């Protein structure tokens, strides 16, 4: 199998707009799709390119953090007058100025004058709005078939696919989406974006895919070709079946860099003192912890999976690092996870706990050396199911040769908010030890959540009201009962105050979504006029400086300079112009926003109008956030059991597992 661009060179080396290169890419796409030539004529295995370091930050020694990994407030954006003028000429609101400059740079006026559809780089802009903007600037010279429009739409579609977790898509998928936007000859438009270097094209040999992937690929091919198979090669030779994938350079580089970095770590680790490792394993609190220690002893990359109770096992490994002569650091997905991880580590300060964002931005963790690499021998990453590709690449590339990386998480949870499925793809590549914890989560809650992970909605005995089902008839009753539970019933009957109870719902919209529930909970728990951008001191909020990165906290104060929010262990100041984009009320959140966190009590709200959003992973994640008590406000009828039994989250389309298998094979074969 190969996972390279259509000329056989690594996609990371492709120049953005080389014409000769683009012509070869286009020829490869057309020839392979038509069956005219064998894929082997264009896609040939090459030695894996040398491992790439992340780009250096200007003026700084360390690699640039993954996009979206930081959690600090960005500097204010200045909108040049020329940008304001071109927006006004096209009929776009002046308020878009900052977002346009952030997306396109200070020369955005020149970019938009040459290609008005680049306005689609601003996520809030709809296609019809960009079309109107283009007509205002270009007049009758533009139309739905304008190649600039198709190019911008392809990029927009790939970015939106990335938000759903995909790092690549099949060309036929993009073609169908373009057709819905009235693009004539949509398949040719996709090929044109390959031709001009806007997107990169990759191929995967179907004979290297597992059964599930092969079935999905066959279905996609049948859809794209009308069910007709390609013809065999000359002389009766059987051609190697392939599927083509297209993606943006950013995501391609992240997956390739991550695969290279993991293969490097796997190939450079030294075994160390076997007796010392065995002594630590013998002192492990559980058999699974001992297995994890022994796996880490001889391998540079290890995965560890399990529930909340199993979290103590990677914590034990990190805490024991000193006796093994290792410099160690442990991180979790967010502030809530960091606090739980810190409670499992000793108080002597030998090993600290941080967050992924804090480590990548330098706010937490060890220093970097002259090459920009962390002075670490062991990095333990908890909540690894929430790792996106870019974050994971930034972590792995920042570890020096010989260091060990342990990825620990719960594979049954919802995946990361951004592109990739690292914690799924790394074990699937079968290139490193996989420790599956046998330490179950205790009590009725542990039994319930474990059953959901296995596809069964169990009726558990809950003598101390650990699990309570509250049936409701409609969304209005769901809102009423949720407020009653948080403000009165749970504090009185369970002893968990309202400030430690988290409401989790399927979505933001709807009659019982987060917006309605947060308004109702604010009115009951902290009424006020919303003097500071809709917020008042004492409001519970979710602070999300970047997609997939959020923490719940409390508004401490507000004034003309913005909001001051108290988060676990620190305080952040949010400028007035950033409040709308980064701060929401946080009494009620979605399961995606809650992933990686845990609270003493959870109220999971399942209104009847949100049953389409329910999957086994959603239910597992929502129910699994409760440490002591779970109330289920249940209006979903049979949809809950049906989701647990057979409705799983859609598979993400990525390249990592094959890239990783190829990179590790190259290292083991002495060609890396």
C-alpha positions in Angstrom: 0.0 0.0 0.0 1.1 3.5 -0.6 -0.4 6.7 0.7 1.4 9.4 -1.3 0.4 11.9 -3.9 -0.2 10.9 -7.4 3.4 11.4 -8.7 4.7 9.0 -6.1 6.4 11.8 -4.1 5.4 12.4 -0.5 2.6 14.9 -0.4 4.4 17.0 2.1 7.0 17.8 -0.5 4.5 19.0 -3.1 4.9 22.7 -4.1 1.6 24.6 -3.8 1.2 25.4 -7.4 3.8 23.7 -9.6 2.2 23.4 -13.1 4.2 20.4 -14.2 3.4 18.6 -10.9 -0.2 19.5 -11.2 -0.4 18.2 -14.8 1.0 14.9 -13.6 -1.5 14.8 -10.7 -4.4 15.4 -13.1 -3.2 12.7 -15.4 -3.0 10.3 -12.6 -6.5 11.0 -11.4 -8.0 10.6 -14.8 -6.1 7.6 -15.8 -6.7 5.6 -12.6 -10.4 6.6 -12.4 -11.0 5.6 -16.0 -9.0 2.3 -15.8 -6.8 3.4 -18.7 -3.6 2.8 -16.8 -2.6 0.7 -13.8 -2.3 2.5 -10.5 1.2 1.1 -10.2 2.2 3.3 -13.2 1.7 6.4 -11.2 1.8 5.3 -7.5 5.1 3.7 -6.6 6.5 3.0 -3.2 9.4 5.1 -2.2 11.6 5.2 0.8 10.0 7.1 3.6 11.2 10.7 3.7 13.2 11.8 6.7 11.2 12.8 9.8 10.1 16.4 9.6 10.3 18.8 12.5 7.4 21.2 13.1 8.1 24.6 11.8 9.9 27.0 14.1 8.0 29.9 15.6 9.6 33.2 14.6 12.0 34.2 17.3 11.3 31.2 19.4 13.1 27.9 19.9 10.2 25.5 20.0 7.9 24.1 17.3 4.8 25.9 16.5 1.8 24.6 18.5 -1.0 22.9 16.6 -3.6 25.2 15.2 -6.3 25.6 17.8 -4.1 24.2 20.5 -3.4 27.4 22.3 -5.7 28.8 24.9 -4.6 32.4 25.2 -6.5 35.3 23.8 -5.1 36.4 20.3 -4.0 39.9 19.8 -6.6 42.4 18.5 -6.9 42.5 14.7 -6.6 45.8 12.9 -8.7 46.1 9.8 -7.0 48.2 7.1 -9.2 50.8 5.3 -8.6 49.1 2.0 -10.3 45.9 3.4 -13.2 47.9 4.7 -13.6 49.5 1.3 -13.7 46.3 -0.7 -16.2 44.8 1.8 -18.4 47.9 1.4 -18.1 47.7 -2.4 -19.3 44.1 -2.4 -22.1 44.8 0.1 -20.6 42.8 2.9 -21.1 44.1 6.5 -18.1 46.0 8.0 -18.3 43.7 11.0 -16.8 40.9 8.9 -13.5 42.9 8.7 -11.7 41.3 11.6 -12.6 37.8 10.5 -11.6 38.5 6.9 -8.2 39.8 8.0 -7.7 36.9 10.4 -8.5 34.4 7.6 -6.8 36.2 4.6 -4.2 38.5 6.1 -3.7 42.3 5.9 -3.7 42.2 2.1 -7.2 40.7 2.2 -8.4 43.6 -0.1 -6.2 42.4 -2.9 -7.1 38.8 -2.4 -10.8 39.5 -2.5 -10.5 41.8 -5.5 -8.9 39.0 -7.4 -11.1 36.2 -6.1 -14.2 37.4 -4.3 -15.2 33.8 -3.3 -12.2 33.8 -0.9 -14.8 35.4 1.4 -15.8 31.8 2.1 -12.6 31.5 4.2 -14.8 33.1 6.9 -16.8 30.2 8.4 -19.9 32.4 9.1 -20.3 33.4 5.4 -22.8 31.3 3.4 -22.3 30.3 -0.2 -25.1 32.5 -1.5 -23.7 35.5 0.4 -20.3 34.9 -1.2 -22.0 34.7 -4.6 -23.7 38.0 -4.0 -20.4 39.6 -3.0 -18.8 38.3 -6.2 -21.5 39.6 -8.4 -21.2 43.0 -6.8 -17.5 43.1 -7.5 -17.3 41.3 -10.9 -20.7 42.0 -12.4 -21.9 39.7 -15.2 -18.4 38.3 -15.8 -19.0 35.7 -13.0 -21.3 32.7 -12.8 -21.8 29.4 -11.0 -19.2 27.7 -13.1 -16.4 30.2 -12.3 -13.3 28.2 -11.5 -12.6 30.5 -8.6 -16.0 29.7 -7.1 -15.4 25.9 -7.4 -12.0 26.2 -5.9 -13.3 28.1 -2.9 -16.2 25.7 -2.5 -13.9 22.7 -2.5 -11.7 24.2 0.3 -14.9 25.1 2.3 -16.2 21.6 2.0 -12.9 20.0 3.0 -12.7 22.4 6.0 -16.2 21.5 7.0 -15.4 17.8 6.6 -12.4 18.4 8.9 -14.8 19.8 11.5 -16.7 16.5 11.3 -13.4 14.6 11.8 -12.3 13.8 8.2 -8.8 14.6 7.0 -9.6 13.5 3.4 -12.6 12.8 1.2 -13.2 10.8 -1.9 -13.4 12.9 -5.1 -16.9 11.6 -5.9 -18.1 12.9 -2.5 -16.8 16.4 -3.3 -18.3 16.2 -6.8 -21.7 15.4 -5.5 -21.5 18.3 -3.0 -20.4 20.7 -5.8 -23.4 19.6 -7.9 -25.7 20.7 -5.1 -24.2 24.2 -5.5 -25.0 24.3 -9.2 -21.4 23.8 -10.3 -21.4 22.5 -13.9 -19.3 19.4 -14.5 -18.5 19.0 -10.8 -16.2 16.1 -11.2 -14.0 18.1 -13.7 -14.1 21.0 -11.2 -12.6 18.7 -8.5 -9.9 17.6 -10.9 -9.2 21.3 -11.6 -8.5 21.9 -8.0 -5.9 19.1 -8.1 -4.5 20.6 -11.3 -3.9 24.1 -9.7 -2.6 22.6 -6.4 -5.4 23.8 -4.2 -5.8 20.2 -2.9 -3.6 17.2 -2.8 -4.6 13.8 -4.1 -3.6 10.5 -2.5 -4.3 6.8 -3.3 -4.8 3.8 -1.1 -4.5 0.2 -2.2 -7.7 -1.5 -1.4 -6.0 -4.8 -0.8 -4.3 -3.3 2.2 -7.6 -2.2 3.8 -9.4 -4.2 6.5 -12.9 -5.7 5.8 -14.8 -2.6 7.1 -12.7 -0.2 5.1 -13.0 -2.3 1.9 -16.8 -2.5 2.2 -16.9 1.3 2.5 -14.6 1.8 -0.4 -16.5 -0.6 -2.6 -19.7 1.3 -1.8 -18.1 4.6 -2.6 -16.7 3.3 -5.9 -20.0 1.8 -7.0 -21.7 5.1 -6.2 -19.1 7.0 -8.3 -19.1 4.7 -11.3 -22.7 3.6 -11.4 -21.7 0.1 -10.3 -19.4 -0.7 -13.2 -16.0 -2.2 -12.4 -12.8 -1.2 -14.1 -11.2 -3.4 -16.8 -8.1 -5.5 -16.1 -4.7 -4.5 -17.4 -3.1 -5.7 -20.6 -2.0 -9.3 -20.9 -4.7 -10.4 -18.3 -2.8 -9.0 -15.3 -5.0 -8.1 -12.4 -4.7 -4.4 -11.5 -4.3 -3.4 -7.9 -7.6 -1.8 -6.9 -7.2 1.6 -5.4 -9.3 4.4 -4.1 -8.4 8.1 -4.5 -8.6 10.6 -1.7 -8.2 14.4 -1.7 -7.4 16.7 1.1 -5.9 20.0 2.2 -2.2 20.3 2.6 -2.5 21.3 6.3 -4.2 18.0 7.3 -2.0 15.9 5.0 1.1 17.3 6.6 -0.2 16.7 10.1 -1.0 13.1 9.5 2.3 12.4 7.7 4.3 14.3 10.3 2.5 12.3 13.1 3.2 9.0 11.4 6.9 9.9 10.9 7.2 11.1 14.6 5.6 8.0 16.0 7.7 5.7 13.9 10.8 7.6 15.0 9.9 7.2 18.7 9.1 3.5 18.2 12.5 3.0 16.5 14.8 4.9 18.8 13.8 3.8 22.3 16.3 1.9 24.5 15.1 -0.8 26.8 16.9 0.4 30.0 17.4 -1.5 33.2 15.1 -4.5 33.0 15.4 -5.2 36.8 14.3 -1.7 37.6 11.3 -1.9 35.3 10.3 -5.2 36.7 10.5 -3.9 40.3 8.1 -1.1 39.3 5.8 -3.6 37.7 5.8 -5.8 40.8 4.6 -2.8 42.9 1.8 -1.9 40.5 -1.6 -1.6 42.1 -3.4 -3.6 39.4 -2.4 -6.3 36.9 -3.2 -3.9 34.1 -0.9 -1.3 35.5 1.9 -3.9 35.7 1.2 -4.8 32.0 1.4 -1.1 31.1 4.8 -0.8 32.9 6.2 -3.8 31.1 4.9 -2.7 27.7 6.5 0.8 28.2 9.8 -0.7 29.3 10.7 -1.8 25.7 8.6 0.4 23.4 8.6 4.0 22.5 4.9 4.2 21.8 2.2 2.4 23.8 -1.6 2.7 23.9 -3.7 2.1 27.0 -7.4 2.0 27.1 -10.0 1.9 29.9 -12.5 3.9 31.9 -12.2 6.3 34.7 -10.9 3.8 37.3 -8.2 2.7 34.8 -6.9 6.3 34.8 -4.8 5.4 37.9 -2.7 3.0 35.8 -0.9 5.6 33.5 -0.8 7.9 36.6 1.1 5.2 38.5 3.5 4.8 35.5 4.2 8.5 35.4 4.6 8.7 39.2 7.1 5.8 39.1 9.3 7.4 36.4 11.8 8.8 38.9 12.7 5.3 40.2 13.4 4.4 36.5 15.6 7.4 36.0 13.1 9.1 33.6 12.0 12.7 33.4 8.2 12.4 33.1 5.2 14.7 32.5 1.5 13.8 32.4 -1.2 15.7 30.6 -5.0 15.5 30.2 -7.4 17.0 27.6 -8.6 19.9 29.7 -8.6 21.6 33.1 -11.1 19.2 34.5 -9.1 16.2 33.4 -5.9 17.8 34.8 -7.4 18.2 38.2 -8.5 14.5 38.3 -5.1 13.4 37.0 -3.3 15.5 39.6 -5.2 13.8 42.4 -3.7 10.5 41.3 -0.1 11.7 41.4 2.0 12.0 44.6 2.3 15.4 46.3 6.1 15.4 46.4 6.2 17.3 43.1 8.2 14.6 41.3 5.7 14.5 38.5 3.2 17.3 37.6 0.0 17.2 35.7 -0.9 19.6 32.9 -3.1 20.0 29.9 -2.4 19.4 26.3 -2.9 23.0 25.4 -0.8 24.2 28.4 2.1 21.9 27.3 2.0 22.9 23.7 1.9 26.7 24.4 4.6 26.5 27.0 2.4 27.6 29.9 3.0 24.2 31.6 5.5 21.4 31.5 9.2 21.0 31.0 11.6 23.4 29.1 12.7 22.8 25.5 16.3 22.3 24.5 18.2 24.1 21.8 16.5 22.0 19.1 13.0 22.9 20.4 12.4 19.5 21.9 11.1 18.9 25.4 13.6 17.7 28.0 11.5 14.6 28.6 11.9 10.8 28.7 8.3 9.9 29.2 5.1 11.7 28.2 1.8 10.3 29.4 -1.3 11.6 27.6 -4.7 10.9 29.2 -8.0 11.5 27.5 -6.2 10.5 24.2 -9.5 9.9 22.5 -9.8 13.7 22.4 -6.5 14.2 20.5 -6.9 15.6 17.0 -4.2 15.0 14.4 -2.6 18.4 14.6 -2.3 18.3 18.4 -0.9 14.8 18.4 1.6 15.7 15.7 2.8 18.7 17.7 3.2 16.5 20.8 5.0 13.6 19.1 7.3 15.9 17.1 8.4 17.7 20.3 9.7 14.5 21.9 13.4 13.7 21.5 14.7 10.4 20.1 14.6 7.7 22.8 11.6 9.2 24.6 8.5 7.2 25.4 4.9 8.3 24.6 1.9 6.6 26.3 -1.5 7.4 24.9 -4.2 6.5 27.3 -8.0 7.0 26.9 -11.4 5.5 26.5 -12.1 4.3 23.0 -15.9 4.3 23.5 -16.1 8.1 24.0 -16.9 10.5 21.3 -13.9 11.5 19.1 -12.1 14.8 19.0 -13.8 18.0 17.9 -11.3 18.5 15.0 -10.0 16.3 12.2 -8.5 12.9 12.8 -9.1 9.9 15.1 -5.6 9.3 16.5 -6.7 7.1 19.3 -8.5 4.9 16.9 -6.0 4.8 14.1 -2.8 4.2 16.1 -4.1 0.9 17.6 -5.6 -0.1 14.2 -2.2 0.2 12.6 -1.0 -2.6 14.9 2.4 -1.1 15.3 2.7 -0.7 19.0 1.7 -2.6 22.2 -2.0 -2.1 23.2 -2.8 -2.5 26.9 -6.5 -2.9 27.5 -7.2 -2.3 31.2 -9.2 -4.9 33.1 -9.9 -2.5 35.9 -13.7 -1.8 35.8 -15.4 1.4 36.9 -17.3 0.5 40.2 -20.9 0.7 41.3 -24.1 1.1 39.4 -22.8 3.9 37.3 -19.8 1.9 36.2 -22.1 -1.1 35.4 -24.5 1.1 33.4 -21.7 2.9 31.3 -19.8 -0.4 30.7 -23.0 -1.9 29.4 -23.5 1.0 27.0 -20.0 0.6 25.7 -20.9 -3.1 24.9 -24.1 -2.1 23.2 -26.6 -2.9 25.9 -28.8 -0.6 28.0 -28.8 -2.3 31.4 -31.4 -1.9 34.1 -29.0 -1.5 37.1 -29.8 -1.6 40.8 -29.1 1.8 42.3 -30.0 1.6 46.1 -28.4 5.1 46.8 -30.1 6.8 43.8 -26.9 6.7 41.7 -29.0 6.5 38.6 -32.5 8.1 38.3 -34.7 8.1 35.2 -37.1 11.0 34.9 -39.6 10.5 32.1 -41.0 13.6 30.4 -43.7 14.1 27.7 -42.3 17.0 25.8 -39.5 19.6 25.6 -41.2 22.1 27.9 -41.5 19.5 30.7 -37.9 18.5 30.0 -36.7 22.0 30.7 -38.8 22.3 33.8 -37.7 19.0 35.3 -34.0 19.8 34.5 -34.1 23.1 36.3 -35.8 21.4 39.2 -33.2 18.6 39.4 -30.2 21.0 39.3 -31.6 23.6 41.7 -33.4 21.5 44.2 -33.7 17.7 43.8 -30.0 16.7 43.4 -28.7 19.0 46.1 -31.4 17.9 48.5 -31.5 14.2 47.9 -28.0 13.5 46.7 -26.0 16.2 48.5 -24.4 17.6 45.3 -24.7 21.4 45.0 -25.9 23.0 41.8 -22.4 24.3 41.1 -21.2 20.7 40.8 -24.0 19.4 38.7 -23.5 19.5 34.9 -26.4 19.3 32.4 -25.6 17.5 29.1 -27.8 17.7 26.0 -27.5 16.6 22.3 -27.3 20.0 20.8 -27.5 23.8 21.1 -30.8 24.3 19.2 -34.3 23.1 19.8 -36.8 23.6 22.5 -34.6 21.8 25.1 -31.1 22.6 23.7 -28.3 24.3 25.5 -29.5 27.8 24.7 -33.0 27.3 26.2 -31.7 25.4 29.1 -29.0 27.8 30.0 -31.4 30.7 29.9 -33.8 28.8 32.2 -30.9 27.8 34.6 -29.5 31.3 34.7 -33.0 32.7 35.6 -33.2 30.3 38.5 -29.6 30.1 39.7 -28.1 33.5 38.9 -30.7 36.0 37.6 -29.4 39.2 36.2 -29.6 41.6 33.2 -26.5 40.3 31.4 -24.7 43.6 31.8 -21.4 42.4 30.3 -22.0 41.0 26.9 -25.0 38.9 28.2 -23.1 37.8 31.3 -23.2 38.7 35.0 -20.7 37.9 37.8 -21.5 34.5 39.2 -22.6 33.1 35.8 -21.4 29.6 35.0 -19.7 29.7 31.6 -17.9 27.5 29.1 -14.7 29.3 27.9 -13.6 28.0 24.4 -10.7 29.9 23.0 -10.4 27.4 20.1 -12.6 24.6 18.6 -12.5 21.5 20.8 -10.8 23.3 23.7 -13.0 24.4 26.5 -13.2 24.7 30.3 -16.1 25.5 32.6 -15.6 28.4 35.0 -17.4 31.3 36.7 -17.6 34.9 35.7 -15.7 36.8 38.4 -16.2 40.3 37.1 -16.9 42.3 34.0 -16.3 45.9 32.8 -15.4 47.9 29.7 -12.3 45.8 29.3 -14.2 42.5 29.1 -14.8 39.5 31.3 -12.6 38.0 34.0 -13.3 34.3 34.3 -12.2 32.0 37.1 -11.1 28.6 35.7 -9.7 25.7 37.7 -6.3 26.9 38.8 -6.2 30.2 36.9 -8.0 33.3 35.8 -8.4 34.5 32.2 -9.4 37.9 30.8 -11.5 38.0 27.7 -11.7 41.2 25.6 -15.1 42.5 24.8 -14.7 41.7 21.1 -13.9 38.1 21.9 -16.7 37.4 24.3 -19.3 36.4 21.8 -16.9 34.0 20.0 -15.4 32.3 23.0 -17.8 32.4 26.0 -21.1 30.6 26.4 -23.2 30.0 29.4 -22.1 26.6 30.8 -24.8 25.2 33.0 -25.8 23.1 30.0 -23.3 21.8 27.4 -23.2 19.2 24.7 -21.6 15.8 25.1 -18.8 16.8 22.7 -18.1 19.8 24.9 -18.2 17.6 28.0 -15.9 14.9 26.7 -12.8 14.3 28.8 -14.4 16.0 31.9 -16.3 14.6 34.9 -18.6 16.0 37.5 -20.1 14.7 40.8 -23.5 14.8 39.3 -24.8 14.9 35.7 -28.3 15.5 34.3 -28.5 14.0 30.8 -31.4 15.5 28.9 -32.8 13.5 26.0 -35.6 15.5 24.4 -37.8 13.9 21.8 -36.8 16.3 19.1 -33.1 15.4 19.4 -33.2 11.6 19.0 -31.5 11.7 15.6 -28.3 12.9 17.3 -28.2 10.0 19.7 -25.5 7.4 19.1 -23.9 4.8 21.3 -20.8 7.0 21.7 -23.0 10.0 22.6 -24.8 8.1 25.3 -21.6 6.6 26.7 -19.9 10.0 26.8 -22.9 11.8 28.4 -23.6 9.1 31.0 -19.9 8.5 31.8 -19.4 12.1 32.9 -21.1 11.4 36.2 -19.0 10.4 39.2 -21.7 10.0 41.9 -25.1 10.5 40.4 -26.8 10.5 37.0 -30.3 11.8 36.3 -31.7 11.0 32.8 -34.5 13.4 31.7 -35.9 10.9 29.2 -38.2 11.9 26.4 -36.5 9.9 23.7 -38.7 6.8 24.1 -37.3 3.8 22.2 -34.6 5.9 20.5 -32.2 5.6 23.5 -32.1 1.8 23.5 -31.9 1.7 19.7 -29.0 4.1 19.7 -27.1 2.1 22.4 -27.8 -1.2 20.6 -26.9 -0.3 17.0 -26.4 3.3 16.1 -22.7 4.3 16.2 -21.0 7.5 15.2 -20.0 7.7 11.5 -16.5 6.4 10.6 -14.1 9.2 9.9 -12.0 9.1 6.7 -8.3 9.5 7.6 -5.0 8.2 6.3 -3.0 7.9 9.6 -3.3 4.1 10.2 -1.8 3.3 6.8 0.8 6.0 6.9 1.9 4.8 10.4 2.0 1.2 9.3 4.1 2.2 6.3 6.4 4.4 8.3 7.0 1.8 11.1 7.7 -0.9 8.4 10.3 1.4 6.8 12.0 2.0 10.1 12.0 -1.7 11.0 13.3 -2.5 7.5 16.2 -0.1 7.9 15.0 2.3 5.2 13.8 5.1 7.5 
